[in-house]
Amino acid sequence: MGRYEIDPYNAWALRNRGEAYCKIGLYEKSLADLNESLNFDPSRRYEEALADLNRLLKIEPDNASKLRQRGLTYNIMGRYVEALEDLNQSLEIEPDNASAFSCRGIVYFMINWYEEALSNLNKSMASNVFH
């Protein structure tokens, strides 16, 4: 039995530590923890989440929060083009949103666009707007 099977909160702790690393600029450690947390959290059902978000966005297409959530879901699923489309749209609606910049920075990092990743993550850290 692996160490994560013993304590189901370790996936949660890894995600939170990954977020903390991101906030202080330790992006590689952040991504490592966030990616590792996904391996040990079987409760994540991305296809179902994506279907729910699609339904919500049909009703409310300019919901920046739901666009960010769907962008994150696409990112986790490796669907980076779609993730960037949603995150860009979210930032058009809320141009100073730190969460959207952070999410977009992570997507850029995942596709090896490091300058764009750093630019977005720095904007995230400079903004005080979270929704």
N, C-alpha and C positions, 0 to 999 in steps of 0.2 A: 504494500500500500504506500503511495507517494505522500509526501508531506502535505499536499493540498487536499488530499482526500480526508485527512484527519480534521482539518479546520476549514469549513467552507468560507470563512471570512477572510482567508488569505487572498483570494482573488480580489475581494473588495479592498483590502489593504494595499495590494500591488497597484490597483488602479489609482487609489488616492496618493500613494507615494509617487507614481508616475506623474500625476498632475502637479504635485509639489516640486518634483524635479524640473518640470517644464517652467513653472513660475520663477525658479531661480536660475534658469538658463542652462540646466544640465539636460539638454535635449536627447542625447543618445541614451542616457540612463532612463529618461522619461519614456522614450519609445520602447526600450527593452522591457520595462515593467508593464507598460500598457499592453504590449503584445503578449507577454507571458501571462498576464491576468486572463486574457481571452482563452488561453489553452485550458484553463482550470475552472471555467465558469460555464457549465453545461446549460444553465438556465437561459442563456442568450439564444433567442430564436429570431435570427435576423430576417428571414423571409417573411415571417408573420409581422414583425415590427415594420418592415418596409411596406407591406400591404396596408397596415393600419395608417401609416404616415401618408401613403398615397391617397387613401380615402379622405383623411383630414385635409390634405392640401387641395383636393378637388373642391371641397366646401369653402376653404379659406386659403386661396393660392398665394396671398401675400403675408402669410404668417411666418415671420423671420425665424422664430424659435423652432417651428416644425421643419423649416427648410434646413436649419443647422442640424437638427436631429437626424433628418434623412441623409444629409451630407455625411454625418459621422457614420451612419449605418452603411452607406455606400463605401466609405473608406475602409471600414472593417471587413467588408465583403471583397475588397480589392477592386472595386469599381470606381477608380480614381477620377475619370473624366466626369462621370455623373456627380461625384462628390464635389468636385470643383464647381460645376454648374450650380448646384444648390447653394454652396457657400458663397459664391459670387453674388447670386441673387439675394441671399440673406444680407450681405453687406451693402447691396444697393438700397435695401429697405432700412437697415440700421447701420449706417456707415462707420460708426465708432464702436461697434460692439466687440469687446475684447474676446469673448468666447468664439465668435466667428473667425476672428483673426487667428486665434490659437488653433482652431480646428483646421483652417486652411493651411496654416503653417505645417501642421502635422502631415497633411496630404502632400504638400510640396516635398516634404522630407522623404516621404514614402516613394515618390517618383524621382528622387535624386535631384531635385531642383533646390539646391541648398541655399543659394542666395535669396530666392523667393521665400523659402522656409524661414530663414533668419529675419528677413524683413517683416513678415507677418507675425512671427513670434515676438519680435521687438515691439511692433504696434500693439499687440495684445497686452504686453506688460506695461505699456505707456498709457493705455486706456483704463478708465475707471468705470466703463459702462458694461455691465453684465446683465443679461436677461435670461 
